[in-house]
Amino acid sequence: MNMQTSTDRNLNFDFVRRQVEQPPAWASEVLLSWEEAYPQEKHAFLQSHYWTETGSINVFRVVGTDHWDYQGKSWLDFLTGGKRMQRNLQALLDNPSYYLQPTERRPAIHYNTLDGLSFYVGSDGNHRTCIARFFLAEQQKSQLHDVTLNHYQVNDSFYHLYRQLRQQISLQGLPIQVHPERVQLGREDTAGWKMDTYQTTLNWLNLKTQEEIVLSEDQAQEHLARIIHRMSTAFTSMDWRVRLKKLLSW
């Protein structure tokens, strides 16, 4: 009976054993979570999404993955213990040029980024990315070509403003509901690439009067300033004993 583990099978490859014996300096770095970098709450603040199916990437700028199975693993742990690593290692042995030259990749390898500098593996390509890092390091190369790239540009200032508004509304117990809404403004595209642009506004609903208004980022900033001023004015007009009680409760 063959009781070999994934690690045992992966260590059968000379390539893997070389990495274990002399691991690169980055081998112990762990893969970060794409969901933490781009949480669902931020999606409404997307300004643009650029997609291309024939991009190139510096594999040493891949810092994480969208796949929860591999988040928190080090690159070396993933190489030695990945359950589907064996067949990808065999493919490397059979055709090393796959990682060295532009070629059609089926299935495609997907990467996501927010800033164009730090990348996360998307819907496919985790095992091949891991192998590419170690293999290209041996070859003294860095670029993997013909990969699918998704670049998401988020309006972080508006997102943080929205969170501040919600915090102040909750803190002051105001009868207000506020939620973001995103609309698509346009698209540019030709074969193999596209870029969508978006605009975000905040819907501001007064639950007492049922009055609803739509706020731009500048208008939302003005509303936040008014709310903070309102709290400051109300606080300074309180009796000192009430102010002390409020401070202690915070």
C-alpha positions as CSV (number, residue, x, y, z in Angstrom):
1,M,0.0,0.0,0.0
2,N,1.3,3.4,-1.0
3,M,1.1,5.7,2.0
4,Q,3.1,8.6,0.6
5,T,1.9,12.1,1.5
6,S,1.8,15.0,-0.9
7,T,5.1,16.2,0.7
8,D,6.7,12.8,0.1
9,R,5.6,12.8,-3.6
10,N,6.7,16.4,-4.1
11,L,10.1,15.7,-2.5
12,N,10.7,13.0,-5.1
13,F,11.6,15.8,-7.5
14,D,15.2,17.0,-7.5
15,F,13.9,20.6,-8.2
16,V,12.0,20.6,-4.9
17,R,14.8,19.0,-2.9
18,R,17.1,21.8,-4.1
19,Q,14.8,24.4,-2.8
20,V,14.5,22.7,0.6
21,E,18.3,22.4,0.9
22,Q,19.0,26.0,-0.2
23,P,15.8,28.0,0.2
24,P,15.7,31.5,-1.3
25,A,15.5,34.3,1.2
26,W,11.8,34.8,0.5
27,A,10.8,31.1,0.8
28,S,9.4,31.6,4.3
29,E,7.1,34.6,3.3
30,V,3.5,33.7,3.7
31,L,0.7,34.2,1.1
32,L,-1.6,37.1,2.0
33,S,-5.4,37.2,1.5
34,W,-6.8,39.0,-1.5
35,E,-10.2,39.3,0.3
36,E,-8.5,41.2,3.1
37,A,-6.7,43.5,0.7
38,Y,-10.0,44.1,-1.3
39,P,-12.9,43.4,1.1
40,Q,-16.5,43.3,-0.2
41,E,-17.2,46.6,1.4
42,K,-14.7,48.3,-0.9
43,H,-16.2,47.1,-4.1
44,A,-18.7,49.9,-4.2
45,F,-15.8,52.4,-4.3
46,L,-14.2,50.9,-7.4
47,Q,-13.1,53.7,-9.8
48,S,-11.7,51.6,-12.6
49,H,-11.1,48.0,-13.6
50,Y,-8.5,47.2,-16.2
51,W,-8.3,43.7,-17.6
52,T,-5.9,42.1,-20.1
53,E,-5.4,38.5,-21.1
54,T,-1.8,38.9,-22.3
55,G,0.0,40.7,-19.6
56,S,3.4,40.1,-18.0
57,I,4.2,40.0,-14.3
58,N,7.2,40.0,-12.0
59,V,6.5,36.8,-10.1
60,F,8.4,38.0,-7.1
61,R,5.8,40.7,-6.7
62,V,3.1,38.1,-6.1
63,V,2.3,38.5,-2.4
64,G,-0.9,36.5,-1.9
65,T,-3.9,34.6,-3.3
66,D,-7.7,34.6,-3.6
67,H,-7.7,30.9,-2.6
68,W,-8.3,30.4,1.1
69,D,-6.6,27.0,1.1
70,Y,-3.2,28.6,0.4
71,Q,-3.5,31.8,2.4
72,G,-1.1,31.8,5.4
73,K,1.2,29.2,3.8
74,S,4.8,30.0,3.1
75,W,6.0,29.6,-0.5
76,L,8.2,26.7,0.5
77,D,5.4,24.9,2.4
78,F,3.2,25.3,-0.6
79,L,5.9,23.9,-2.9
80,T,6.6,20.9,-0.8
81,G,3.0,20.2,0.4
82,G,0.7,21.3,-2.3
83,K,-1.8,18.5,-3.1
84,R,-1.8,19.2,-6.9
85,M,1.8,20.2,-7.0
86,Q,3.1,16.9,-8.2
87,R,1.5,17.1,-11.7
88,N,2.6,20.7,-12.1
89,L,6.2,19.7,-11.1
90,Q,6.1,16.9,-13.7
91,A,4.9,19.4,-16.3
92,L,7.9,21.6,-15.4
93,L,10.2,18.7,-15.9
94,D,8.6,17.8,-19.2
95,N,8.5,21.4,-20.5
96,P,10.5,24.0,-18.6
97,S,10.2,26.5,-21.5
98,Y,6.5,26.9,-20.4
99,Y,7.8,29.3,-17.7
100,L,10.5,31.0,-19.9
101,Q,8.6,32.0,-23.0
102,P,5.3,33.6,-24.0
103,T,2.8,30.8,-24.6
104,E,-0.9,30.2,-24.5
105,R,-1.7,29.2,-21.0
106,R,-4.6,26.8,-20.5
107,P,-6.1,27.2,-18.0
108,A,-5.2,30.8,-17.9
109,I,-3.2,32.2,-14.9
110,H,-5.0,35.1,-13.3
111,Y,-3.6,37.9,-11.1
112,N,-5.3,40.7,-9.2
113,T,-3.8,44.0,-8.1
114,L,-4.9,47.2,-6.5
115,D,-1.7,49.2,-7.1
116,G,0.1,47.5,-10.0
117,L,2.9,46.6,-7.6
118,S,1.6,43.9,-5.4
119,F,-0.2,41.0,-7.0
120,Y,-2.5,38.2,-5.8
121,V,-3.2,34.9,-7.6
122,G,-6.8,35.0,-8.8
123,S,-9.2,32.3,-10.0
124,D,-6.4,29.9,-11.3
125,G,-2.6,29.6,-11.2
126,N,-1.6,29.1,-7.6
127,H,0.6,26.0,-8.1
128,R,2.2,27.4,-11.3
129,T,2.9,30.7,-9.7
130,C,4.7,29.0,-6.8
131,I,6.8,26.9,-9.2
132,A,7.5,30.0,-11.3
133,R,9.0,31.8,-8.3
134,F,11.5,29.1,-7.5
135,F,12.2,28.1,-11.1
136,L,12.8,31.7,-12.4
137,A,14.9,32.4,-9.3
138,E,17.2,29.6,-10.4
139,Q,17.2,30.9,-14.0
140,Q,17.9,34.5,-12.7
141,K,14.7,35.7,-14.4
142,S,11.6,37.4,-13.1
143,Q,9.0,37.8,-15.8
144,L,6.1,35.4,-16.5
145,H,4.3,36.3,-19.8
146,D,0.9,35.9,-21.3
147,V,-1.0,35.9,-18.0
148,T,-4.4,37.5,-17.3
149,L,-4.2,40.6,-15.2
150,N,-7.0,42.5,-13.3
151,H,-6.1,45.9,-12.0
152,Y,-8.7,47.3,-9.6
153,Q,-8.3,51.0,-8.7
154,V,-10.3,51.9,-5.6
155,N,-11.2,55.4,-4.3
156,D,-9.7,54.8,-0.8
157,S,-10.3,58.3,0.4
158,F,-14.1,58.1,-0.3
159,Y,-14.1,54.6,1.3
160,H,-12.5,55.9,4.5
161,L,-14.8,58.9,4.5
162,Y,-17.8,56.6,4.3
163,R,-16.5,54.6,7.3
164,Q,-16.0,57.8,9.3
165,L,-19.6,58.9,8.5
166,R,-21.0,55.5,9.6
167,Q,-18.9,55.7,12.8
168,Q,-20.2,59.2,13.7
169,I,-23.8,58.3,12.9
170,S,-23.6,55.3,15.2
171,L,-21.7,57.2,17.9
172,Q,-24.3,60.0,18.0
173,G,-27.3,57.7,17.5
174,L,-28.5,59.7,14.5
175,P,-31.6,58.5,12.6
176,I,-29.6,58.3,9.4
177,Q,-28.9,55.4,7.0
178,V,-26.0,55.9,4.5
179,H,-24.9,53.4,1.8
180,P,-22.7,53.6,-1.3
181,E,-23.9,53.1,-4.8
182,R,-21.7,52.6,-7.8
183,V,-22.6,53.2,-11.5
184,Q,-20.6,52.4,-14.6
185,L,-19.5,55.5,-16.5
186,G,-17.9,53.8,-19.6
187,R,-15.8,51.2,-21.2
188,E,-12.8,51.2,-23.4
189,D,-11.8,47.9,-25.2
190,T,-10.4,46.2,-28.2
191,A,-9.4,42.5,-28.6
192,G,-7.8,41.1,-25.5
193,W,-8.2,44.1,-23.1
194,K,-10.9,46.3,-21.5
195,M,-11.1,49.1,-19.0
196,D,-14.3,50.0,-17.2
197,T,-14.7,53.3,-15.2
198,Y,-17.2,53.9,-12.4
199,Q,-18.5,56.6,-10.1
200,T,-19.6,56.2,-6.5
201,T,-22.1,58.3,-4.6
202,L,-23.6,57.9,-1.1
203,N,-27.3,57.6,-0.5
204,W,-28.2,59.5,2.6
205,L,-31.6,58.7,4.1
206,N,-33.2,60.6,7.1
207,L,-35.3,57.9,8.8
208,K,-37.4,60.5,10.6
209,T,-38.4,62.6,7.5
210,Q,-37.8,59.9,4.9
211,E,-35.9,62.5,2.9
212,E,-33.2,61.0,0.7
213,I,-30.3,62.8,-0.9
214,V,-27.3,61.7,-3.0
215,L,-23.9,62.8,-2.0
216,S,-20.7,63.2,-3.9
217,E,-17.4,62.8,-2.1
218,D,-17.1,66.5,-1.5
219,Q,-20.7,66.7,-0.2
220,A,-20.1,63.7,2.1
221,Q,-17.0,65.5,3.5
222,E,-19.2,68.5,4.3
223,H,-21.8,66.3,6.0
224,L,-19.1,64.7,8.1
225,A,-17.8,68.1,9.2
226,R,-21.3,69.2,10.2
227,I,-21.9,66.1,12.2
228,I,-18.6,66.4,14.1
229,H,-19.3,70.1,14.7
230,R,-22.8,69.2,16.0
231,M,-21.3,66.7,18.4
232,S,-18.6,69.2,19.6
233,T,-21.2,71.9,20.2
234,A,-23.6,69.6,22.0
235,F,-20.7,68.3,24.2
236,T,-19.4,71.7,25.2
237,S,-22.9,72.9,26.2
238,M,-23.4,69.9,28.6
239,D,-23.0,70.2,32.4
240,W,-19.5,69.2,33.4
241,R,-20.7,66.1,35.2
242,V,-22.5,64.9,32.1
243,R,-19.4,65.5,30.0
244,L,-17.3,63.5,32.4
245,K,-19.8,60.6,32.2
246,K,-19.7,60.7,28.4
247,L,-15.9,60.7,28.4
248,L,-15.7,57.8,30.7
249,S,-18.3,55.8,28.6
250,W,-16.0,56.4,25.5
